[in-house]
Amino acid sequence: MSEVYDQIETVLLTEKATLLSEKLNKYVFRVRPSANKIQIKRAIEVIFKKKVVDVNTANFAGKKKRERRADFGRRANCKKAIVTLKEGEKLDIV
């Protein structure tokens, strides 16, 4: 059961994600890079007890950022999942 809770890292509450949730009933989550669509769907259904219709995923490479001197570092890579819920269901996130 703990592996279900390990798949979802956090909910993304950006301006674009808020518009998706209000208009299209889609919610954006940051998930583990190793998680696939089936695991994400199962995790959302178990954690929030809602019916998931569709899951879309996107991988993002970490950006290169300057450190103090001339050194360069990187931000971490991440994976986002856009989850579409069944018509009439909503998540109370905030």
N, C-alpha and C positions, 0 to 999 in steps of 0.2 A: 504494500500500500504506500510505503514511503517513496517508491520510485515514481508514483503518480505526482506527488507533490514536488519532486525534484525537477520535473520537466519544465514547469512554468517558473520563470525567475521573477518577473514583475509585470505590472500593467503599465502601458505607456499612455500618459495623459497629455498629449500634445494637442495643438489646435486642430490639426488634420484628423487625428484619431477621434476627437470629440465630434467633429462633423460627421465622420463615418458612423459613429454610434448613434447619433441623433437621426440621421437621414436614411441610412442603409442597414441599420441593425448589425453593424460589424464592429468588432472590438479588437484592439491591437495589444499583443503581449510580446514581451521579450522572453525568448525561450532558450534552452540549452542548444548549442550548435549541433549536438549529436541527435537531437529529437527529430523524429519524422512526423508526418501529418497524422498518422494513425495514433501515435502516442499522444500527440497534442490534443486531438479530438477526445480521446478517452480521459485525459487529465481534466479538461474543461468540464466534461459531463460529470465526472466524479466530484470535483471540487465545488462547482457552482450548481450542480444538479439541474442543468439546462440541456436542451436538445440542440446539438451542433449540426448544421446543414453542410457547411463547407469550410475548408481550411486552406489558406494560401500562405506560403512561406517565402521569405527573402533573406539571403545572406548578405551581410555588409562587412566589408574589410575595414579594419581600423585605420584611422587617418594618421599620417605622419605629422608629428608636432615637434617644435623646437624645444629643447631643454635650455639650460642657462647659457652656456657658451655656444659653441658651434655644434654641439651634440644633438642628435635627433633621437626621438623616442617614438613610440607608436601607442595609439589607443587600442584597446582590446577589440577583437573581432566580435560581432554579435549576429544573432539571428532573430528575425521578427516573424510573428505569425499573426495573420489577419483572420479572425474567426467570425463566420456568419452564423447567427443563431436562427432558430426556427421562428417563423412569423408569429408575432405577439409576445415573444419572450424578451426580457431585458435583464441586464446585470446592474445591480446597485453597487457601483464601485466606490463612488465618493460619498 
